[in-house]
Amino acid sequence: FGSRPVLLSNASVADALMRTMALLALSCLLLCFRLCTATEAVQEKADCKQDVQCLLKAMTLDEKLQFFAGDLDAIDHVPGVDRLGIPEINMGDGPNGVANTIPGTATSFPCNKAIGDTWDRNLTARYARAMAKEFKAKGKNMMLGPGVNLARVPQCGRMDEYIPGDDPTLGAELVKSFVKGALDENIMTNVKHFGNNEQETNRNQWSANPDANVNMEYYMKPFRAGVEAGTACLMCGYNRVNGVPACKNEDIMQAAKRWGDKFWIVSDWGAIYPDAADGGAAEYINAGVDMEMGAHDDAQCTGPDVPATEYGGAGYCNKGDYMLPDRIKAMLDSGKITEARVDETVSRVLGALKTAGLLNPKVQDDFPTYVYTDYHSKWYGPLAQKDVRTQHSRQVAHEVATKAMVLAKNKGSLLPVSKSAKIQTYGCGDEVHFHAESGSASGTAPHFPTVPCQEDGKTACPYPEDGLKAAGADVKAYRFSEGLSGPHDVNAITVVCLMAKSFNTEGTDRANLDMEAFPFEKFTKVVAWVVAPGPVILDFAPLVDSILISSLPGEMGGAGFTDIFFGKTSPAGHLTLTMPNSMHETSVTVNQDSDDYAEGFEFGYRWYEVHNKRPIFCFGWGLSYAKYMQVPHAEFQAPVGSGRPSVKMQLWRDSDAKETMIAVDQVVQLYVQHHKPHARSFKELAGFGKIEGLHQKEAIQAEIELDAPMIWDSEPGDKTAYDKGWAPVTEYTVFISLHGVEHARPLFTVKVEDGEHKALREYDFDQDGPMKFDQELAVWERSQARGIVLQKPAEREWDLIPSSSPSAALEKFEVGKAQVESTVSATWRSALAALLVSGTLLCSVTHLLLQRRLQRHPPSRACEGGLRSASRADQDQEEGLLNYGDAAALVA
């Protein structure tokens, strides 16, 4: 109307309002009609898609029986039921990234063992999520990982696949984050290898015979954690347990199945043995196994007729011979198994698919479609040839490689090094073994770029010599053998990249724990980078200035090394393994036929404490560029209801002009020692938290949950008592450490009476002041305990912590949950919470309008957001999105 005023009478206004309201009403009716009819169409097409019991009733017997075995002659595949919207299951070897695909088409991630060394729940979730994206891009909806067996036998050939190292609590915590991270991408996980697969030697015949209480408290704990986090299945291994194949051992499988009903048990490939022929598979099925994969009982099996490629042969046989549908049908007809048992398996598989969101048609549409050659050849199909690498994956791999690196020694603070220093490297190029090179967990051979080590993960960077050069340093690079006669430059800082003599592989254990020999005595100012596939003997430690230890670090290991070397990042990794003095130092070693696990709970770091021995480096050891920390106070928090006890504390980073000014991460370790009802002569990890971004003269508050100590109520020596229950530890002491189990200090002694926890202080903060952690003193104490002469560090002036010290928001480290990072401002949190509330109201109104039509359908993903894992609270570097549900979790 321009600038002219328009005068309307009351009648005109009323008429206009009536017309407007009528139009709005008509629009709403049309919208509701469109929504209702659209919903009707979806319902007709997708009737009961996500209702497990509805699907089970709708399936024919033939459709059910196909879930008991991998598809004949197909690759890692179980068919779905298209008419009911049940997707096929396409499995892919892991757990260190996509395996068995064309080299250079997937990221070579650090191994599972490396993610354990980070002690970082959030990073573990991002690591799994980055892997899951690549599995999805390859058309696979299940990764065969993570691995969670404990490091009982130092020589174990598959140690690189296993997260926990020496400790079940560490493994349990991180496997939960891994499983949830993969589920964020709708990828199912397979936690393996269930049933004490702690060695590879004679793995098809060897029998593990642990006491039931040891198995339940230690070896099975990470598997249970995986189930509780939502893993799709457990993989039973090749070995025997108490003389019975693991996939046929009713005791352990039924114990596991009592943990939940939305997962299944699948055999390792060929772990259903020939005694399953002629209906003998019924014993495996009734014992608890649900699905057979890869039996290979046909000696002439050559696979389907597909062309050979430069990467592999003409076919790949992957038969599930003993539990194919026709054989299951025969077992049903003969009464060897029941239809109820069939329904149990199918219900479990459907429940796992639902947990991963894979019964949702929209989610199914996110996955690429397999073609014939994808099913029937590991190398020939277009998805095998598809390059799924991303810059985001390399960035995550880089972060893991960096944060998993353990600084074990740093004499005279040689590290970090100035970029202006002269550097000579030996064996730090293509002689570095940065990933497993055989076995199902070897991952994919990486793409080697023409220009490696470009910034921000633009290209792979597996070798330190390339990383150092890319950073602009003056580097002279030599082969490992070129250093055997002595240094080329006596004034340069020397970097030696040391590999183990015996590598990891599937099917055999390592022959020794030795490192390649190098004449360190001829050199000065030496940094040794140890690439360790498991425990290794570091007997050269007194001859070098600095030692960095990495588990197989993947294609970004060189970049991670460079960051630590030049001080861009402070080391934050801690050992999850004990580094022994010799291979047979403890009573535990490889046995050919069977092992009664006579050491009970006393293996790994626990054996050393019980026997008052000192390994070269202990469990939990790890140094930082920040040497001085204080804990001004710590309080024991009793559990509330079904919750867990915790320690609420504050960590202060002291000032030091010699320290690096960068922010550092610090792992806080909490141990417990049992006193009653049964005393134990060792400490064991009960909780931990990684406090991130700690600056000088800054404190961060944290609350770290503990596993309330429990014992399995069976007698020592009873190897079949898996039907017992849990009993509380009624008196225990809580310890704190920043530098490993040897340096743990008592905080509280807790007594539990009638469910009430009462804590008595073992350290009086009011009287004795802050608890001080001097890294230099810890190094001296370690040396003294091993008879190494070292000058005791001088007393220092500690910061006086102000009563109202600057502190970041409380970080809470919960059992089974990723730590919540306090990096989102209050303003953004409020704004995102408001958006979430608005979205929820909109969903609710729509739901009410369409209640009759939608009663058999779940709410939209926007409404489901608040239920998703808080581990996605960090901003996805690739997508740049923050899930509103995660924002709500942060606000909560």
Backbone hydrogen bonds, N-H to C=O, Kabsch-Sander energy under -0.5 kcal/mol:
donor,donor_aa,acceptor,acceptor_aa,energy
4,R,1,F,-1.2
7,L,5,P,-0.5
8,L,6,V,-0.5
13,V,9,S,-2.6
14,A,10,N,-2.7
15,D,11,A,-2.7
16,A,12,S,-2.7
17,L,13,V,-2.6
18,M,14,A,-2.5
19,R,15,D,-2.4
20,T,16,A,-2.5
21,M,17,L,-2.8
22,A,18,M,-2.4
23,L,19,R,-2.5
24,L,20,T,-2.6
25,A,21,M,-2.7
26,L,22,A,-2.6
27,S,23,L,-2.6
28,C,24,L,-2.6
29,L,25,A,-2.4
30,L,26,L,-2.5
31,L,27,S,-2.7
32,C,28,C,-2.9
33,F,29,L,-2.5
34,R,30,L,-2.5
35,L,31,L,-2.8
36,C,32,C,-3.1
37,T,33,F,-2.8
38,A,34,R,-2.4
39,T,35,L,-2.5
40,E,36,C,-2.4
41,A,37,T,-2.1
42,V,38,A,-2.3
43,Q,39,T,-2.9
44,E,40,E,-2.3
45,K,41,A,-1.8
46,A,42,V,-2.8
49,K,46,A,-1.6
51,D,48,C,-0.9
52,V,50,Q,-0.8
55,L,51,D,-2.6
56,L,52,V,-2.6
57,K,53,Q,-2.0
58,A,54,C,-1.7
59,M,55,L,-1.3
64,K,60,T,-1.8
65,L,61,L,-2.3
66,Q,62,D,-1.0
67,F,64,K,-1.7
68,F,65,L,-1.5
69,A,66,Q,-0.7
70,G,292,E,-1.9
71,D,77,H,-3.3
74,A,71,D,-2.1
75,I,375,Y,-2.7
76,D,74,A,-0.8
78,V,89,I,-2.3
81,V,86,I,-1.7
84,L,81,V,-1.2
85,G,82,D,-1.3
86,I,81,V,-2.4
89,I,78,V,-3.0
90,N,88,E,-0.6
91,M,76,D,-3.1
91,M,89,I,-0.6
92,G,142,M,-1.7
94,G,144,L,-0.9
99,A,93,D,-1.5
100,N,443,G,-0.5
102,I,384,A,-1.1
104,G,445,A,-3.1
105,T,102,I,-1.5
109,F,96,N,-0.8
109,F,107,T,-1.1
111,C,552,L,-2.5
113,K,160,D,-2.3
114,A,111,C,-0.8
115,I,111,C,-1.3
116,G,112,N,-1.5
117,D,113,K,-1.3
118,T,114,A,-0.6
118,T,115,I,-0.7
119,W,115,I,-0.6
119,W,116,G,-1.2
120,D,115,I,-0.6
121,R,119,W,-0.5
124,T,120,D,-1.8
125,A,121,R,-2.0
126,R,122,N,-2.0
127,Y,123,L,-2.7
128,A,124,T,-2.4
129,R,125,A,-2.2
130,A,126,R,-2.7
131,M,127,Y,-2.1
132,A,128,A,-2.7
133,K,129,R,-2.0
134,E,130,A,-1.1
134,E,131,M,-0.6
135,F,131,M,-2.2
136,K,132,A,-2.7
137,A,133,K,-2.2
138,K,134,E,-1.3
139,G,136,K,-2.1
140,K,135,F,-2.6
141,N,90,N,-1.3
142,M,90,N,-1.4
143,M,188,M,-2.5
144,L,92,G,-2.9
145,G,143,M,-1.9
147,G,161,E,-1.0
148,V,192,K,-2.7
151,A,165,G,-3.0
152,R,150,L,-1.9
153,V,198,E,-0.5
156,C,153,V,-2.1
159,M,156,C,-1.2
161,E,158,R,-1.9
162,Y,159,M,-1.5
163,I,147,G,-2.5
166,D,576,T,-3.3
167,D,164,P,-1.5
171,G,167,D,-1.7
172,A,168,P,-2.8
173,E,169,T,-2.5
174,L,170,L,-2.1
175,V,171,G,-2.4
176,K,172,A,-1.5
177,S,173,E,-1.4
178,F,174,L,-2.4
179,V,175,V,-2.7
180,K,176,K,-2.3
181,G,177,S,-2.3
182,A,178,F,-2.2
183,L,179,V,-2.1
184,D,180,K,-1.4
185,E,182,A,-1.5
186,N,183,L,-2.2
187,I,182,A,-2.1
188,M,141,N,-2.9
188,M,186,N,-0.5
190,N,143,M,-0.9
190,N,145,G,-2.1
191,V,233,C,-2.1
192,K,146,P,-2.1
193,H,235,M,-0.6
194,F,235,M,-3.2
197,N,193,H,-1.0
198,E,196,N,-1.8
203,R,200,E,-1.6
205,Q,202,N,-1.7
206,W,202,N,-3.0
207,S,593,D,-2.0
208,A,240,R,-2.9
209,N,595,D,-2.7
212,A,718,D,-2.8
215,N,211,D,-2.3
216,M,212,A,-2.7
217,E,213,N,-2.3
218,Y,214,V,-2.2
219,Y,214,V,-1.0
220,M,215,N,-3.1
221,K,218,Y,-0.7
224,R,220,M,-2.3
225,A,221,K,-2.2
226,G,222,P,-1.9
227,V,223,F,-2.1
228,E,224,R,-2.6
229,A,225,A,-1.6
230,G,226,G,-0.8
230,G,227,V,-1.0
231,T,226,G,-2.4
232,A,189,T,-1.3
233,C,189,T,-1.3
234,L,264,W,-2.0
235,M,191,V,-2.2
236,C,234,L,-0.6
236,C,266,V,-2.2
237,G,194,F,-2.1
240,R,206,W,-2.8
241,V,244,V,-3.3
242,N,208,A,-2.1
244,V,241,V,-1.6
246,A,239,N,-2.7
248,K,245,P,-2.7
249,N,245,P,-0.6
249,N,246,A,-0.9
250,E,248,K,-1.0
253,M,249,N,-2.0
254,Q,250,E,-2.5
255,A,251,D,-1.5
256,A,252,I,-2.0
257,K,253,M,-2.3
258,R,254,Q,-1.1
259,W,256,A,-2.1
260,G,257,K,-0.9
264,W,232,A,-2.1
266,V,234,L,-2.7
266,V,264,W,-0.5
267,S,291,M,-2.4
268,D,236,C,-1.8
270,G,268,D,-0.8
270,G,293,M,-2.2
271,A,268,D,-2.5
273,Y,271,A,-0.7
276,A,273,Y,-2.5
277,A,274,P,-2.0
280,G,277,A,-1.7
281,A,276,A,-1.7
282,A,279,G,-1.8
283,E,280,G,-1.4
284,Y,280,G,-0.7
285,I,281,A,-2.6
286,N,282,A,-3.1
287,A,283,E,-1.4
288,G,284,Y,-1.3
289,V,284,Y,-1.9
290,D,265,I,-2.7
291,M,265,I,-1.6
292,E,68,F,-2.3
294,G,318,N,-0.6
295,A,319,K,-3.6
296,H,319,K,-0.7
299,A,297,D,-0.7
301,C,298,D,-2.0
306,V,304,P,-1.6
306,V,314,A,-1.1
309,T,312,G,-1.9
316,Y,376,H,-0.5
320,G,70,G,-0.6
321,D,319,K,-0.6
324,L,321,D,-0.6
327,R,324,L,-0.9
328,I,324,L,-2.2
329,K,325,P,-2.5
330,A,326,D,-1.7
331,M,327,R,-1.8
332,L,328,I,-2.2
333,D,329,K,-2.6
334,S,330,A,-1.9
335,G,332,L,-1.2
336,K,331,M,-1.8
337,I,331,M,-1.2
342,V,338,T,-1.6
343,D,339,E,-2.7
344,E,340,A,-1.9
345,T,341,R,-1.8
346,V,342,V,-2.2
347,S,343,D,-2.8
348,R,344,E,-2.3
349,V,345,T,-2.3
350,L,346,V,-2.7
351,G,347,S,-2.5
352,A,348,R,-2.1
353,L,349,V,-2.3
354,K,350,L,-2.4
355,T,351,G,-2.3
356,A,352,A,-1.8
357,G,354,K,-1.8
358,L,353,L,-2.5
359,L,353,L,-0.5
360,N,357,G,-1.3
364,Q,360,N,-2.2
365,D,361,P,-1.8
366,D,363,V,-1.6
367,F,364,Q,-1.4
374,D,371,V,-1.1
375,Y,371,V,-1.5
376,H,372,Y,-1.8
377,S,373,T,-0.9
381,G,373,T,-0.8
381,G,377,S,-0.6
385,Q,381,G,-1.3
386,K,382,P,-0.8
388,V,105,T,-2.9
388,V,386,K,-0.7
394,R,390,T,-1.8
395,Q,391,Q,-2.2
396,V,392,H,-2.2
397,A,393,S,-2.8
398,H,394,R,-2.6
399,E,395,Q,-2.3
400,V,396,V,-2.6
401,A,397,A,-2.6
402,T,398,H,-2.1
403,K,399,E,-2.8
404,A,400,V,-1.9
405,M,402,T,-1.1
406,V,549,I,-2.6
407,L,405,M,-0.6
407,L,623,L,-0.5
408,A,406,V,-1.0
408,A,547,I,-2.2
409,K,547,I,-1.2
411,K,545,D,-3.1
413,S,410,N,-2.0
414,L,411,K,-1.1
417,V,565,F,-3.2
421,A,418,S,-1.6
423,I,474,D,-2.2
424,Q,493,I,-2.6
425,T,476,K,-2.4
426,Y,495,V,-2.3
427,G,478,Y,-2.0
428,C,478,Y,-0.6
432,V,429,G,-1.9
434,F,432,V,-1.0
442,S,439,G,-1.7
453,C,460,A,-2.4
457,G,454,Q,-0.7
458,K,454,Q,-0.6
458,K,455,E,-1.2
459,T,454,Q,-0.7
461,C,555,E,-2.3
465,E,428,C,-2.0
466,D,463,Y,-0.7
467,G,463,Y,-1.9
468,L,464,P,-3.0
469,K,465,E,-1.6
470,A,466,D,-2.5
471,A,467,G,-1.3
472,G,469,K,-1.8
473,A,468,L,-1.9
474,D,419,K,-0.5
474,D,421,A,-0.7
475,V,473,A,-1.0
476,K,423,I,-2.3
477,A,475,V,-0.6
478,Y,425,T,-2.3
482,E,479,R,-0.9
483,G,480,F,-1.6
484,L,481,S,-1.2
486,G,483,G,-1.2
492,A,489,D,-1.0
493,I,422,K,-2.7
494,T,525,K,-2.5
495,V,424,Q,-2.9
496,V,494,T,-0.5
496,V,527,V,-2.4
497,C,426,Y,-2.4
497,C,495,V,-0.5
498,L,496,V,-0.7
498,L,529,W,-2.8
500,A,531,V,-0.6
501,K,514,D,-2.6
502,S,514,D,-0.6
503,F,501,K,-0.5
505,T,157,G,-1.1
508,T,505,T,-0.7
510,R,155,Q,-2.9
516,E,499,M,-2.4
520,F,518,F,-2.2
522,K,519,P,-1.9
523,F,520,F,-2.1
527,V,494,T,-3.1
528,A,526,V,-0.5
528,A,546,S,-2.8
529,W,496,V,-2.8
529,W,527,V,-0.6
530,V,528,A,-0.7
530,V,548,L,-3.3
531,V,498,L,-2.4
531,V,529,W,-0.6
532,A,530,V,-0.8
532,A,550,S,-3.0
537,I,513,L,-2.6
538,L,536,V,-0.7
539,D,537,I,-0.6
541,A,538,L,-1.8
543,L,540,F,-2.6
544,V,541,A,-1.2
545,D,526,V,-1.2
546,S,526,V,-2.1
547,I,409,K,-1.9
548,L,528,A,-2.7
549,I,406,V,-2.5
550,S,530,V,-3.0
554,G,434,F,-2.8
555,E,108,S,-2.8
556,M,553,P,-0.6
557,G,554,G,-1.7
558,G,461,C,-1.5
559,A,461,C,-1.3
560,G,556,M,-2.1
561,F,557,G,-2.5
562,T,558,G,-1.9
563,D,559,A,-2.1
564,I,560,G,-1.9
565,F,561,F,-2.9
566,F,562,T,-2.2
567,G,563,D,-0.5
567,G,564,I,-0.7
568,K,563,D,-1.6
569,T,563,D,-1.5
572,A,405,M,-0.6
573,G,405,M,-1.6
574,H,117,D,-2.1
575,L,621,W,-2.6
579,M,617,F,-2.5
585,E,582,S,-1.2
589,T,587,S,-0.5
595,D,207,S,-2.2
600,G,597,Y,-2.2
602,E,599,E,-2.3
603,F,601,F,-1.8
606,R,603,F,-1.3
607,W,604,G,-1.0
608,Y,604,G,-1.0
609,E,605,Y,-1.6
610,V,606,R,-2.3
611,H,607,W,-2.2
612,N,609,E,-1.0
613,K,608,Y,-2.6
616,I,579,M,-1.8
617,F,579,M,-1.3
620,G,575,L,-2.6
621,W,618,C,-1.8
623,L,407,L,-2.5
627,K,625,Y,-0.6
629,M,773,F,-2.2
630,Q,652,W,-2.7
631,V,771,M,-2.7
635,E,648,K,-3.0
637,Q,646,S,-3.4
638,A,636,F,-0.6
641,G,639,P,-0.5
643,G,640,V,-2.3
646,S,637,Q,-2.1
647,V,704,I,-2.3
648,K,635,E,-2.8
649,M,647,V,-0.5
649,M,702,A,-3.1
650,Q,633,H,-1.5
651,L,700,I,-2.6
652,W,630,Q,-3.5
653,R,698,E,-2.4
654,D,628,Y,-1.9
654,D,652,W,-0.6
659,E,656,D,-1.4
660,T,625,Y,-0.7
664,V,694,L,-2.1
666,Q,691,I,-2.8
668,V,689,G,-3.1
669,Q,667,V,-0.5
669,Q,737,S,-2.8
670,L,687,G,-2.8
671,Y,735,F,-1.7
672,V,684,E,-2.5
673,Q,733,T,-1.6
675,H,731,E,-2.8
676,K,731,E,-1.7
680,R,674,H,-1.9
684,E,672,V,-2.3
686,A,670,L,-3.1
687,G,670,L,-1.6
689,G,668,V,-1.8
691,I,666,Q,-2.9
691,I,689,G,-0.7
692,E,690,K,-0.6
694,L,664,V,-3.3
695,H,693,G,-0.6
697,K,653,R,-2.2
698,E,653,R,-0.7
698,E,695,H,-1.0
699,A,806,P,-2.1
700,I,651,L,-2.2
701,Q,808,A,-0.7
702,A,649,M,-2.8
703,E,811,E,-2.8
704,I,647,V,-2.6
705,E,703,E,-0.6
705,E,813,F,-3.3
706,L,645,P,-2.7
707,D,686,A,-2.1
708,A,706,L,-0.7
711,I,727,A,-2.9
713,D,725,G,-3.2
714,S,712,W,-2.4
718,D,715,E,-2.1
719,K,717,G,-0.7
722,Y,720,T,-2.2
724,K,721,A,-0.7
727,A,711,I,-2.7
729,V,709,P,-2.3
730,T,676,K,-0.9
730,T,728,P,-0.6
731,E,676,K,-1.7
732,Y,750,V,-2.1
733,T,673,Q,-1.9
734,V,748,F,-3.1
735,F,671,Y,-3.1
736,I,745,R,-2.7
737,S,669,Q,-2.0
741,V,619,F,-2.2
743,H,740,G,-1.4
744,A,741,V,-1.4
745,R,736,I,-2.9
747,L,734,V,-3.4
748,F,734,V,-1.3
749,T,760,L,-2.6
750,V,732,Y,-3.6
751,K,758,K,-2.7
752,V,730,T,-2.9
753,E,751,K,-0.6
753,E,756,E,-2.4
756,E,753,E,-2.2
758,K,751,K,-2.8
758,K,756,E,-0.6
760,L,749,T,-2.9
762,E,747,L,-3.5
763,Y,747,L,-1.2
765,F,763,Y,-0.9
768,D,764,D,-3.1
769,G,765,F,-1.5
771,M,631,V,-2.5
772,K,770,P,-0.5
773,F,629,M,-3.1
774,D,772,K,-0.6
775,Q,627,K,-3.1
775,Q,773,F,-0.7
778,A,774,D,-2.2
779,V,775,Q,-2.1
780,W,776,E,-2.0
781,E,777,L,-2.8
782,R,778,A,-2.3
783,S,779,V,-2.1
784,Q,780,W,-2.7
785,A,781,E,-2.2
786,R,782,R,-0.7
786,R,783,S,-0.9
787,G,784,Q,-1.5
788,I,783,S,-2.8
789,V,787,G,-0.5
798,W,796,R,-0.8
801,I,799,D,-0.8
805,S,802,P,-1.1
808,A,699,A,-1.4
811,E,701,Q,-2.0
813,F,703,E,-3.7
814,E,812,K,-0.7
817,K,814,E,-1.9
820,V,812,K,-0.9
821,E,819,Q,-0.7
823,T,821,E,-1.6
825,S,823,T,-0.5
829,R,825,S,-2.5
830,S,826,A,-2.6
831,A,827,T,-2.5
832,L,828,W,-3.1
833,A,829,R,-2.5
834,A,830,S,-2.5
835,L,831,A,-2.2
836,L,832,L,-2.5
837,V,833,A,-2.7
838,S,834,A,-2.6
839,G,835,L,-2.8
840,T,836,L,-2.6
841,L,837,V,-2.6
842,L,838,S,-2.4
843,C,839,G,-2.5
844,S,840,T,-2.5
845,V,841,L,-2.6
846,T,842,L,-2.4
847,H,843,C,-2.6
848,L,844,S,-2.3
849,L,845,V,-2.3
850,L,846,T,-1.8
851,Q,848,L,-1.1
854,L,850,L,-2.6
855,Q,851,Q,-0.8
857,H,854,L,-2.4
863,C,860,S,-0.7
864,E,860,S,-1.6
865,G,861,R,-1.0
866,G,863,C,-0.6
867,L,864,E,-2.4
868,R,865,G,-1.7
872,R,869,S,-1.5
873,A,870,A,-1.9
874,D,871,S,-0.5
876,D,881,L,-1.4
880,G,876,D,-2.7
886,D,883,N,-0.6
887,A,883,N,-1.8
888,A,884,Y,-2.1
889,A,885,G,-1.9
890,L,886,D,-2.4
891,V,887,A,-2.5
892,A,888,A,-2.9
